Amino acid sequence: MSRAAVPGPDGVLRCPWALSAEEYVAYHDEEWGRPVHGDDALYERLSLEAFQSGLSWITILRRREGFRAAFADFTILKVAAFTDADQERLLADTGIIRNRAKIEATLANARALAEWAPGELDGLIWSYAPDPASRPAPKTLADVPAVTAESTALSKALKKRGIRFVGPTTAYALMQACGLVDDHLADCAARSS
């Protein structure tokens, strides 16, 4: 399979991964790489990226609505108030990934973030966005890194502030998904559109 942008059934050039599952097309075209702001929205993405660790993103994408229902639409203050009973409910919820460590981290992160000032998570994450001019458009998937200096620094900053399950690779996936970097391939129709 080509690792450069490839035409989909509609003839539109896309990143190859976007054509590997039906659900990916809309996610790729309408969400991935688009700027995301707001503490709750970024907490959701941070949580979902943590749940994705070790799994395929399609697994998370297919369960995203289940995650939203289980975690009160990722409203930080609501999740921060979850009890031990809520944690047990989450561990039994077949609509999400029932990984104890990831569930505990998601709850602990909400409790930590509930102590932050409004906009502080947004400001911290976006302060690690690299200058777009410093990053040439990747021509193939081989040109897309898994970790960068910025994602390593973001990971360290979040961990220092008490955020769990956010290593440099997870931080970079967050940066890609939330538009801090544009890793759509150079010939991809979704690049900077």
N, CA, C and O of each residue as an XYZ file, in Angstrom:
772
protein
N       0.839     -1.185      0.000
C       0.000      0.000      0.000
C       0.884      1.248      0.000
O       1.885      1.301      0.714
N       0.525      2.223     -0.776
C       1.257      3.478     -0.837
C       1.178      4.178      0.509
O       0.157      4.129      1.194
N       2.261      4.820      0.869
C       2.271      5.570      2.121
C       2.094      7.057      1.859
O       2.136      7.860      2.791
N       1.893      7.437      0.577
C       1.585      8.818      0.220
C       0.059      8.960      0.194
O      -0.661      7.974      0.349
N      -0.424     10.177      0.000
C      -1.872     10.394     -0.087
C      -2.435      9.541     -1.225
O      -1.826      9.410     -2.287
N      -3.604      8.970     -0.977
C      -4.237      8.084     -1.963
C      -5.682      8.528     -2.200
O      -6.328      9.077     -1.308
N      -6.176      8.283     -3.412
C      -7.565      8.664     -3.683
C      -8.544      7.701     -3.022
O      -8.352      6.485     -3.036
N      -9.590      8.267     -2.448
C     -10.657      7.451     -1.883
C     -11.661      7.105     -2.971
O     -11.462      7.456     -4.134
N     -12.738      6.417     -2.603
C     -13.773      6.054     -3.581
C     -14.369      7.267     -4.297
O     -14.879      7.152     -5.411
N     -14.300      8.430     -3.645
C     -14.816      9.658     -4.246
C     -13.762     10.390     -5.076
O     -14.035     11.455     -5.629
N     -12.544      9.812     -5.162
C     -11.469     10.410     -5.937
C     -10.654     11.445     -5.192
O      -9.660     11.940     -5.723
N     -11.048     11.788     -3.969
C     -10.354     12.788     -3.169
C      -9.109     12.168     -2.542
O      -9.170     11.080     -1.968
N      -7.974     12.872     -2.656
C      -6.730     12.397     -2.048
C      -6.783     12.574     -0.540
O      -7.115     13.649     -0.041
N      -6.455     11.512      0.176
C      -6.448     11.532      1.639
C      -5.224     10.800      2.168
O      -4.567     10.053      1.444
N      -4.932     11.030      3.442
C      -3.914     10.238      4.127
C      -4.360      8.778      4.063
O      -5.547      8.502      4.240
N      -3.444      7.831      3.813
C      -3.847      6.432      3.637
C      -4.633      5.841      4.801
O      -5.541      5.038      4.587
N      -4.297      6.227      6.030
C      -4.996      5.650      7.181
C      -6.482      5.994      7.168
O      -7.293      5.261      7.734
N      -6.843      7.106      6.525
C      -8.244      7.543      6.505
C      -9.141      6.614      5.708
O     -10.364      6.673      5.832
N      -8.546      5.760      4.895
C      -9.339      4.866      4.053
C      -9.340      3.435      4.571
O      -9.871      2.537      3.918
N      -8.747      3.219      5.746
C      -8.651      1.858      6.280
C      -9.922      1.395      6.993
O     -10.079      0.201      7.247
N     -10.821      2.308      7.317
C     -12.099      1.958      7.945
C     -13.105      3.057      7.596
O     -12.746      4.230      7.491
N     -14.334      2.673      7.422
C     -15.376      3.619      7.002
C     -15.482      4.831      7.930
O     -15.649      5.958      7.464
N     -15.386      4.601      9.228
C     -15.545      5.691     10.204
C     -14.406      6.715     10.120
O     -14.567      7.870     10.511
N     -13.271      6.280      9.611
C     -12.127      7.179      9.556
C     -12.308      8.334      8.576
O     -11.763      9.414      8.806
N     -13.052      8.143      7.496
C     -13.143      9.183      6.469
C     -13.672     10.492      7.053
O     -13.039     11.536      6.898
N     -14.811     10.450      7.714
C     -15.374     11.672      8.300
C     -14.459     12.218      9.399
O     -14.259     13.429      9.489
N     -13.903     11.337     10.234
C     -12.995     11.783     11.293
C     -11.800     12.508     10.682
O     -11.429     13.590     11.137
N     -11.204     11.922      9.664
C     -10.056     12.509      8.970
C     -10.418     13.845      8.326
O      -9.703     14.835      8.485
N     -11.532     13.864      7.599
C     -11.904     15.047      6.828
C     -12.409     16.198      7.684
O     -12.179     17.362      7.354
N     -13.096     15.887      8.781
C     -13.793     16.921      9.540
C     -13.207     17.218     10.920
O     -13.491     18.277     11.481
N     -12.396     16.314     11.485
C     -11.930     16.518     12.853
C     -10.420     16.507     13.017
O      -9.850     17.452     13.563
N      -9.770     15.460     12.557
C      -8.351     15.257     12.849
C      -7.521     16.411     12.302
O      -7.597     16.736     11.117
N      -6.748     17.013     13.155
C      -5.895     18.112     12.744
C      -6.570     19.474     12.773
O      -5.937     20.483     12.461
N      -7.841     19.518     13.143
C      -8.551     20.804     13.251
C      -8.359     21.337     14.665
O      -8.393     20.562     15.621
N      -8.158     22.638     14.818
C      -7.922     23.191     16.161
C      -9.076     22.905     17.130
O     -10.246     23.122     16.816
N      -8.710     22.419     18.296
C      -9.654     22.148     19.383
C      -9.256     23.030     20.559
O      -8.102     23.037     20.988
N     -10.220     23.764     21.066
C      -9.989     24.619     22.236
C     -11.067     24.348     23.275
O     -12.128     23.805     22.965
N     -10.782     24.730     24.494
C     -11.704     24.546     25.611
C     -11.215     23.437     26.513
O     -10.823     22.368     26.046
N     -11.239     23.696     27.800
C     -10.710     22.728     28.758
C     -11.422     21.373     28.684
O     -10.767     20.331     28.653
N     -12.763     21.382     28.656
C     -13.494     20.111     28.619
C     -13.212     19.356     27.317
O     -13.019     18.140     27.337
N     -13.188     20.062     26.197
C     -12.924     19.423     24.904
C     -11.524     18.819     24.876
O     -11.330     17.718     24.361
N     -10.555     19.533     25.424
C      -9.185     19.012     25.453
C      -9.044     17.881     26.466
O      -8.275     16.946     26.244
N      -9.772     17.955     27.566
C      -9.777     16.843     28.533
C     -10.338     15.583     27.870
O      -9.817     14.486     28.073
N     -11.395     15.745     27.081
C     -11.938     14.584     26.360
C     -10.876     13.973     25.456
O     -10.648     12.764     25.495
N     -10.223     14.805     24.638
C      -9.221     14.277     23.704
C      -8.057     13.640     24.447
O      -7.559     12.586     24.050
N      -7.626     14.284     25.529
C      -6.538     13.745     26.337
C      -6.920     12.381     26.905
O      -6.112     11.451     26.905
N      -8.144     12.270     27.384
C      -8.631     11.007     27.954
C      -8.731      9.930     26.884
O      -8.297      8.799     27.103
N      -9.296     10.266     25.734
C      -9.448      9.277     24.670
C      -8.093      8.829     24.129
O      -7.910      7.654     23.811
N      -7.154      9.747     24.025
C      -5.805      9.359     23.584
C      -5.166      8.412     24.601
O      -4.460      7.480     24.217
N      -5.405      8.639     25.878
C      -4.878      7.729     26.903
C      -5.525      6.352     26.782
O      -4.841      5.334     26.887
N      -6.836      6.315     26.563
C      -7.510      5.028     26.385
C      -7.006      4.316     25.133
O      -6.973      3.086     25.093
N      -6.614      5.074     24.114
C      -6.136      4.481     22.871
C      -4.779      3.821     23.039
O      -4.440      2.919     22.273
N      -4.001      4.243     24.008
C      -2.651      3.720     24.185
C      -2.645      2.187     24.143
O      -3.296      1.523     24.949
N      -1.896      1.651     23.187
C      -1.802      0.201     23.020
C      -2.907     -0.392     22.163
O      -2.923     -1.599     21.925
N      -3.821      0.429     21.701
C      -4.940     -0.040     20.880
C      -4.974      0.740     19.572
O      -4.235      1.709     19.399
N      -5.819      0.321     18.674
C      -6.045      1.047     17.433
C      -7.013      2.197     17.707
O      -7.938      2.054     18.506
N      -6.800      3.339     17.042
C      -7.695      4.474     17.239
C      -9.125      4.135     16.843
O     -10.068      4.675     17.422
N      -9.303      3.248     15.866
C     -10.659      2.901     15.427
C     -11.456      2.290     16.582
O     -12.671      2.467     16.662
N     -10.782      1.581     17.462
C     -11.444      0.994     18.633
C     -12.051      2.094     19.502
O     -13.164      1.952     20.008
N     -11.321      3.174     19.668
C     -11.800      4.294     20.484
C     -12.878      5.064     19.733
O     -13.915      5.411     20.297
N     -12.625      5.327     18.462
C     -13.582      6.102     17.667
C     -14.952      5.434     17.641
O     -15.978      6.108     17.731
N     -14.967      4.119     17.519
C     -16.238      3.388     17.479
C     -16.956      3.404     18.825
O     -18.164      3.172     18.882
N     -16.242      3.671     19.887
C     -16.846      3.705     21.229
C     -16.930      5.114     21.800
O     -17.269      5.287     22.970
N     -16.630      6.105     21.002
C     -16.578      7.476     21.516
C     -17.892      7.902     22.162
O     -17.871      8.515     23.230
N     -19.016      7.601     21.556
C     -20.297      7.993     22.162
C     -20.510      7.276     23.490
O     -21.065      7.852     24.426
N     -20.076      6.031     23.577
C     -20.149      5.308     24.846
C     -19.280      5.962     25.908
O     -19.687      6.079     27.064
N     -18.076      6.389     25.516
C     -17.204      7.103     26.444
C     -17.864      8.401     26.907
O     -17.842      8.724     28.095
N     -18.448      9.138     25.971
C     -19.074     10.409     26.338
C     -20.221     10.190     27.327
O     -20.372     10.947     28.286
N     -21.011      9.172     27.094
C     -22.120      8.879     28.012
C     -21.586      8.452     29.381
O     -22.097      8.885     30.414
N     -20.570      7.612     29.383
C     -20.025      7.084     30.641
C     -19.321      8.154     31.467
O     -19.353      8.121     32.697
N     -18.680      9.111     30.778
C     -17.882     10.126     31.465
C     -18.525     11.516     31.416
O     -17.822     12.521     31.319
N     -19.852     11.573     31.483
C     -20.587     12.850     31.596
C     -20.113     13.866     30.558
O     -19.864     15.028     30.879
N     -19.993     13.412     29.312
C     -19.530     14.265     28.210
C     -18.172     14.909     28.498
O     -17.849     15.965     27.954
N     -17.398     14.275     29.344
C     -16.055     14.744     29.698
C     -16.081     16.166     30.260
O     -15.170     16.958     30.018
N     -17.118     16.471     30.999
C     -17.171     17.743     31.719
C     -16.303     17.570     32.964
O     -16.622     16.778     33.850
N     -15.228     18.305     33.017
C     -14.222     18.105     34.064
C     -14.833     18.113     35.460
O     -14.574     17.203     36.247
N     -15.630     19.112     35.778
C     -16.173     19.217     37.140
C     -17.105     18.055     37.477
O     -17.150     17.608     38.623
N     -17.849     17.565     36.486
C     -18.728     16.417     36.747
C     -17.915     15.150     36.980
O     -18.206     14.388     37.903
N     -16.894     14.917     36.148
C     -16.078     13.706     36.307
C     -15.267     13.779     37.591
O     -15.042     12.755     38.238
N     -14.828     14.964     37.967
C     -14.067     15.126     39.216
C     -14.891     14.711     40.425
O     -14.332     14.322     41.450
N     -16.216     14.789     40.314
C     -17.104     14.427     41.420
C     -17.489     12.945     41.408
O     -18.233     12.504     42.283
N     -17.007     12.179     40.449
C     -17.324     10.742     40.409
C     -16.836     10.071     41.682
O     -15.808     10.440     42.249
N     -17.599      9.077     42.115
C     -17.318      8.353     43.351
C     -16.723      6.977     43.051
O     -16.530      6.610     41.892
N     -16.440      6.235     44.101
C     -15.978      4.851     43.927
C     -17.039      4.023     43.211
O     -16.713      3.141     42.418
N     -18.305      4.309     43.492
C     -19.395      3.598     42.808
C     -19.377      3.896     41.308
O     -19.632      3.009     40.492
N     -19.080      5.133     40.953
C     -18.966      5.481     39.533
C     -17.813      4.723     38.882
O     -17.923      4.258     37.748
N     -16.717      4.606     39.607
C     -15.581      3.861     39.062
C     -15.964      2.405     38.816
O     -15.600      1.840     37.784
N     -16.675      1.804     39.725
C     -17.119      0.416     39.531
C     -18.095      0.317     38.359
O     -18.062     -0.649     37.596
N     -18.954      1.308     38.222
C     -19.874      1.353     37.083
C     -19.084      1.394     35.770
O     -19.416      0.689     34.817
N     -18.045      2.219     35.730
C     -17.217      2.336     34.529
C     -16.508      1.020     34.214
O     -16.391      0.638     33.049
N     -16.044      0.338     35.235
C     -15.354     -0.940     35.030
C     -16.283     -2.014     34.475
O     -15.816     -3.000     33.906
N     -17.584     -1.834     34.633
C     -18.566     -2.798     34.127
C     -19.207     -2.350     32.813
O     -20.003     -3.088     32.232
N     -18.871     -1.155     32.341
C     -19.514     -0.570     31.159
C     -18.914     -1.145     29.872
O     -17.756     -0.877     29.550
N     -19.693     -1.925     29.149
C     -19.200     -2.539     27.908
C     -19.118     -1.543     26.753
O     -18.619     -1.887     25.682
N     -19.594     -0.330     26.950
C     -19.528      0.684     25.909
C     -18.200      1.417     25.847
O     -17.982      2.241     24.960
N     -17.297      1.115     26.801
C     -15.986      1.761     26.836
C     -14.906      0.685     26.949
O     -15.207     -0.508     26.982
N     -13.671      1.110     27.006
C     -12.552      0.211     27.282
C     -12.459      0.099     28.804
O     -12.261      1.098     29.496
N     -12.602     -1.107     29.309
C     -12.667     -1.297     30.765
C     -11.284     -1.625     31.331
O     -11.049     -2.718     31.847
N     -10.401     -0.678     31.222
C      -9.044     -0.826     31.726
C      -8.947     -0.013     33.018
O      -9.089      1.210     33.006
N      -8.708     -0.701     34.120
C      -8.712     -0.052     35.437
C      -7.730      1.115     35.501
O      -8.088      2.192     35.978
N      -6.499      0.921     35.029
C      -5.495      1.982     35.122
C      -5.905      3.212     34.319
O      -5.692      4.341     34.760
N      -6.490      2.998     33.144
C      -6.903      4.123     32.306
C      -8.125      4.833     32.895
O      -8.225      6.059     32.832
N      -9.040      4.071     33.460
C     -10.206      4.681     34.113
C      -9.752      5.486     35.327
O     -10.186      6.624     35.509
N      -8.890      4.916     36.154
C      -8.396      5.630     37.332
C      -7.665      6.905     36.935
O      -7.818      7.936     37.589
N      -6.864      6.840     35.857
C      -6.145      8.034     35.393
C      -7.118      9.098     34.909
O      -6.916     10.283     35.175
N      -8.168      8.696     34.203
C      -9.151      9.655     33.696
C      -9.848     10.374     34.846
O     -10.072     11.582     34.787
N     -10.187      9.623     35.891
C     -10.824     10.237     37.064
C      -9.838     11.123     37.823
O     -10.186     12.229     38.235
N      -8.621     10.645     38.006
C      -7.606     11.434     38.719
C      -7.283     12.711     37.946
O      -7.079     13.768     38.544
N      -7.238     12.612     36.627
C      -6.943     13.801     35.826
C      -8.052     14.832     35.968
O      -7.771     16.028     36.057
N      -9.306     14.393     35.991
C     -10.412     15.346     36.176
C     -10.298     16.027     37.530
O     -10.528     17.232     37.639
N      -9.944     15.269     38.563
C      -9.812     15.860     39.902
C      -8.680     16.884     39.923
O      -8.807     17.944     40.537
N      -7.578     16.564     39.253
C      -6.465     17.516     39.186
C      -6.875     18.760     38.396
O      -6.618     19.885     38.826
N      -7.506     18.558     37.251
C      -7.889     19.684     36.390
C      -8.969     20.560     37.021
O      -9.061     21.748     36.713
N      -9.776     19.988     37.891
C     -10.810     20.772     38.569
C     -10.193     21.873     39.435
O     -10.857     22.857     39.761
N      -8.942     21.704     39.797
C      -8.226     22.690     40.616
C      -7.581     23.777     39.762
O      -7.133     24.792     40.296
N      -7.528     23.585     38.460
C      -6.894     24.563     37.577
C      -7.854     25.709     37.299
O      -9.068     25.545     37.419
N      -7.332     26.844     36.935
C      -8.156     27.987     36.548
C      -8.815     27.716     35.196
O      -8.245     26.997     34.375
N      -9.981     28.264     34.952
C     -10.606     28.104     33.636
C      -9.652     28.571     32.531
O      -9.042     29.636     32.629
N      -9.536     27.760     31.490
C      -8.662     28.083     30.365
C      -7.217     27.674     30.547
O      -6.420     27.780     29.615
N      -6.868     27.207     31.737
C      -5.474     26.873     32.014
C      -5.003     25.650     31.235
O      -3.874     25.633     30.745
N      -5.847     24.627     31.112
C      -5.460     23.451     30.331
C      -5.279     23.843     28.871
O      -4.288     23.473     28.241
N      -6.232     24.587     28.337
C      -6.151     25.046     26.950
C      -4.853     25.824     26.733
O      -4.116     25.562     25.783
N      -4.583     26.771     27.611
C      -3.384     27.596     27.478
C      -2.107     26.786     27.558
O      -1.176     27.009     26.785
N      -2.059     25.845     28.490
C      -0.856     25.029     28.641
C      -0.626     24.181     27.395
O       0.472     24.183     26.837
N      -1.648     23.459     26.958
C      -1.473     22.584     25.793
C      -1.065     23.396     24.570
O      -0.107     23.037     23.885
N      -1.770     24.474     24.288
C      -1.493     25.252     23.078
C      -0.163     25.989     23.145
O       0.358     26.403     22.109
N       0.398     26.164     24.343
C       1.711     26.819     24.438
C       2.817     25.940     23.860
O       3.930     26.414     23.632
N       2.521     24.668     23.624
C       3.514     23.741     23.057
C       3.334     23.521     21.557
O       4.014     22.677     20.975
N       2.436     24.261     20.927
C       2.253     24.146     19.475
C       3.487     24.724     18.781
O       3.856     25.872     19.029
N       4.120     23.940     17.920
C       5.288     24.465     17.215
C       4.876     25.466     16.135
O       3.727     25.478     15.693
N       5.804     26.285     15.725
C       5.582     27.223     14.631
C       5.333     26.408     13.359
O       6.200     25.634     12.954
N       4.171     26.565     12.723
C       3.877     25.785     11.512
C       4.929     25.955     10.420
O       5.168     25.030      9.644
N       5.552     27.116     10.352
C       6.566     27.365      9.328
C       7.816     26.511      9.548
O       8.616     26.322      8.632
N       7.974     26.002     10.762
C       9.161     25.190     11.069
C       8.971     23.725     10.706
O       9.884     22.916     10.870
N       7.782     23.384     10.211
C       7.466     21.981      9.921
C       7.015     21.833      8.471
O       5.915     22.254      8.115
N       7.861     21.236      7.638
C       7.420     20.999      6.267
C       6.286     19.977      6.234
O       6.202     19.097      7.091
N       5.429     20.105      5.247
C       4.321     19.151      5.105
C       4.890     17.765      4.831
O       5.727     17.600      3.944
N       4.436     16.765      5.591
C       4.938     15.406      5.322
C       4.436     14.904      3.969
O       3.265     15.067      3.627
N       5.341     14.291      3.205
C       4.961     13.764      1.892
C       4.404     12.343      1.999
O       3.524     11.952      1.231
N       4.924     11.578      2.955
C       4.462     10.209      3.191
C       4.293      9.988      4.684
O       4.727     10.809      5.492
N       3.667      8.884      5.048
C       3.503      8.573      6.468
C       4.846      8.397      7.164
O       4.956      8.616      8.371
N       5.865      8.004      6.410
C       7.201      7.843      6.995
C       7.766      9.173      7.482
O       8.667      9.193      8.320
N       7.242     10.285      6.964
C       7.705     11.616      7.370
C       7.009     12.127      8.631
O       7.354     13.195      9.138
N       6.042     11.380      9.136
C       5.276     11.806     10.305
C       5.902     11.176     11.554
O       5.961      9.952     11.670
N       6.369     12.013     12.486
C       6.996     11.459     13.698
C       5.962     10.906     14.670
O       4.778     11.231     14.586
N       6.420     10.076     15.584
C       5.561      9.575     16.658
C       5.753     10.409     17.921
O       4.871     10.472     18.776
N       6.911     11.044     18.024
C       7.277     11.857     19.183
C       8.091     13.040     18.669
O       8.862     12.900     17.719
N       7.923     14.192     19.286
C       8.734     15.364     18.959
C       9.251     15.991     20.249
O       8.840     15.610     21.345
N      10.143     16.943     20.108
C      10.636     17.659     21.289
C       9.474     18.350     21.998
O       9.423     18.391     23.227
N       8.536     18.897     21.210
C       7.387     19.590     21.802
C       6.472     18.625     22.554
O       5.978     18.954     23.633
N       6.241     17.429     21.988
C       5.361     16.478     22.682
C       6.027     15.944     23.946
O       5.353     15.668     24.939
N       7.336     15.800     23.907
C       8.053     15.364     25.106
C       7.959     16.437     26.193
O       7.747     16.125     27.364
N       8.117     17.689     25.800
C       8.013     18.795     26.762
C       6.589     18.924     27.290
O       6.393     19.160     28.482
N       5.585     18.773     26.411
C       4.185     18.836     26.848
C       3.884     17.716     27.831
O       3.239     17.942     28.854
N       4.345     16.520     27.529
C       4.143     15.382     28.423
C       4.725     15.675     29.809
O       4.074     15.441     30.827
N       5.942     16.180     29.835
C       6.598     16.495     31.119
C       5.829     17.565     31.880
O       5.659     17.472     33.096
N       5.362     18.587     31.158
C       4.629     19.679     31.816
C       3.313     19.180     32.401
O       2.947     19.552     33.516
N       2.605     18.344     31.660
C       1.339     17.802     32.163
C       1.573     16.885     33.364
O       0.854     16.965     34.359
N       2.577     16.020     33.268
C       2.885     15.115     34.388
C       3.279     15.906     35.640
O       2.890     15.559     36.756
N       4.052     16.966     35.437
C       4.475     17.797     36.572
C       3.274     18.409     37.275
O       3.318     18.668     38.478
N       2.200     18.640     36.524
C       0.978     19.235     37.073
C      -0.014     18.163     37.551
O      -1.150     18.485     37.898
N       0.410     16.894     37.570
C      -0.425     15.839     38.130
C      -1.271     15.070     37.130
O      -2.112     14.266     37.531
N      -1.068     15.297     35.840
C      -1.843     14.585     34.818
C      -1.159     13.254     34.519
O       0.052     13.192     34.307
N      -1.962     12.195     34.507
C      -1.442     10.837     34.345
C      -1.760     10.283     32.961
O      -2.650     10.763     32.258
N      -0.985      9.238     32.594
C      -1.187      8.481     31.356
C      -1.015      9.372     30.130
O      -1.801      9.304     29.185
N       0.019     10.204     30.157
C       0.264     11.100     29.033
C       1.764     11.144     28.737
O       2.456     12.108     29.064
N       2.241     10.069     28.107
C       3.633     10.027     27.682
C       3.832     10.852     26.425
O       2.868     11.389     25.881
N       5.074     10.962     25.951
C       5.364     11.769     24.762
C       4.613     11.325     23.499
O       4.234     12.167     22.684
N       4.396     10.025     23.327
C       3.663      9.550     22.154
C       2.192      9.918     22.252
O       1.595     10.354     21.267
N       1.605      9.750     23.420
C       0.207     10.144     23.636
C       0.065     11.655     23.473
O      -0.911     12.131     22.893
N       1.040     12.410     23.986
C       0.994     13.868     23.853
C       1.069     14.268     22.379
O       0.404     15.216     21.962
N       1.873     13.552     21.590
C       1.956     13.903     20.171
C       0.663     13.550     19.437
O       0.208     14.307     18.578
N       0.079     12.420     19.769
C      -1.212     12.059     19.160
C      -2.265     13.117     19.489
O      -3.092     13.457     18.643
N      -2.233     13.634     20.709
C      -3.133     14.723     21.103
C      -2.862     15.962     20.253
O      -3.795     16.604     19.772
N      -1.593     16.295     20.071
C      -1.221     17.459     19.281
C      -1.722     17.324     17.840
O      -2.197     18.294     17.249
N      -1.612     16.125     17.284
C      -2.095     15.882     15.920
C      -3.618     16.008     15.861
O      -4.158     16.709     15.005
N      -4.295     15.332     16.767
C      -5.758     15.289     16.743
C      -6.373     16.656     16.975
O      -7.431     16.963     16.424
N      -5.717     17.486     17.793
C      -6.285     18.774     18.192
C      -5.751     19.956     17.394
O      -6.013     21.107     17.743
N      -5.007     19.683     16.330
C      -4.601     20.738     15.422
C      -3.401     21.563     15.843
O      -3.147     22.607     15.242
N      -2.656     21.138     16.848
C      -1.439     21.849     17.209
C      -0.387     21.674     16.126
O       0.478     22.530     15.937
N      -0.473     20.558     15.418
C       0.366     20.290     14.251
C      -0.557     19.822     13.130
O      -1.633     19.280     13.383
N      -0.128     20.037     11.899
C      -0.901     19.573     10.748
C      -0.107     18.456     10.085
O       0.793     18.714      9.286
N      -0.443     17.219     10.419
C       0.254     16.070      9.850
C      -0.525     15.417      8.715
O      -0.231     14.281      8.341
N      -1.521     16.123      8.157
C      -2.102     15.645      6.907
C      -0.979     15.690      5.872
O      -0.189     16.634      5.851
N      -0.910     14.691      5.031
C       0.150     14.632      4.033
C       0.025     15.795      3.043
O      -1.055     16.357      2.856
N       1.142     16.139      2.421
C       1.210     17.304      1.546
C       0.118     17.296      0.466
O      -0.449     18.343      0.153
N      -0.174     16.133     -0.096
C      -1.177     16.055     -1.172
C      -2.581     15.761     -0.666
O      -3.507     15.621     -1.466
N      -2.753     15.666      0.634
C      -4.073     15.345      1.201
C      -4.996     16.544      1.077
O      -4.597     17.673      1.363
N      -6.220     16.304      0.654
C      -7.197     17.376      0.479
C      -7.545     18.071      1.788
O      -7.979     19.223      1.767
N      -7.367     17.409      2.920
C      -7.731     17.991      4.211
C      -6.614     18.864      4.798
O      -6.810     19.511      5.826
N      -5.466     18.882      4.158
C      -4.356     19.661      4.713
C      -4.700     21.139      4.719
O      -4.970     21.738      3.679
N      -4.684     21.718      5.925
C      -4.906     23.156      6.128
C      -6.101     23.686      5.354
O      -6.074     24.791      4.812
N      -7.160     22.869      5.314
C      -8.368     23.346      4.616
C      -9.425     23.743      5.612
O     -10.512     24.169      5.222
